[in-house]
Amino acid sequence: MLWWLIGGSRGGRNRLRIIRTLDETPMNTNQLSNALDLDYKTTQHHLERLVENDVLTTMGDNYGKTFFLTDQMEANRDVLDEVARKADLTDVTPGGETA
């Protein structure tokens, strides 16, 4: 599933940026879009895909809804790192800056 979300889709780089950013600090959609310099709707789209696939979970409602990594995602960080390596995305760091 992570391969499809990260390594096998056009949005994989942005999804990885989101995951790595939320690994450090839970945020809402607006905070993430500002932190990653992404359009709000683009950020919202990627967040929806990540929630649907049990990578992220939420707390709160509407505008203040905050996103967190699921326990399943936290337990599989090594798999995420492997997918990032195989997809040549190892330069993606929290906040989306390249290493």
C-alpha positions, -999 to +999 in steps of 0.1 A: +000+000+000+028+024+008+044+016-025+013+027-043+008+058-022+044+070-022+064+052-049+038+045-075+019+077-079+026+113-091+017+126-057+041+104-039+067+131-032+040+154-016+025+125+004+060+116+017+066+153+026+033+153+045+041+121+064+075+132+074+063+166+085+035+151+106+059+127+121+075+157+138+044+178+146+007+171+142-009+199+121-042+209+104-046+212+067-039+250+066-007+246+087+005+218+064-002+237+032+017+267+046+046+246+059+050+227+026+041+256+003+013+236-013-021+247-024-047+240+003-069+218-020-038+198-030-029+193+006-065+183+014-065+158-014-033+141-002-045+140+034-078+124+023-058+096+005-035+091+035-065+089+059-084+065+036-053+042+036-047+042+074-015+062+072-030+091+090-057+096+116-074+128+128-086+145+159-111+174+159-135+186+133-137+208+102-110+235+100-093+226+132-090+189+123-055+178+132-037+150+114-014+124+131+004+093+120-015+061+128+001+036+151+003+013+121+024+039+102+046+046+132+053+008+135+062+007+098+086+036+094+112+012+081+089+002+053+083+039+044+121+045+044+125+015+021+098+027-003+114+062-003+148+046-011+134+025-040+114+054-054+145+076-052+128+100-027+155+098+000+161+136-004+126+143+010+128+156+046+103+170+071+089+203+058+097+190+023+131+204+020+157+184+001+187+170+019 
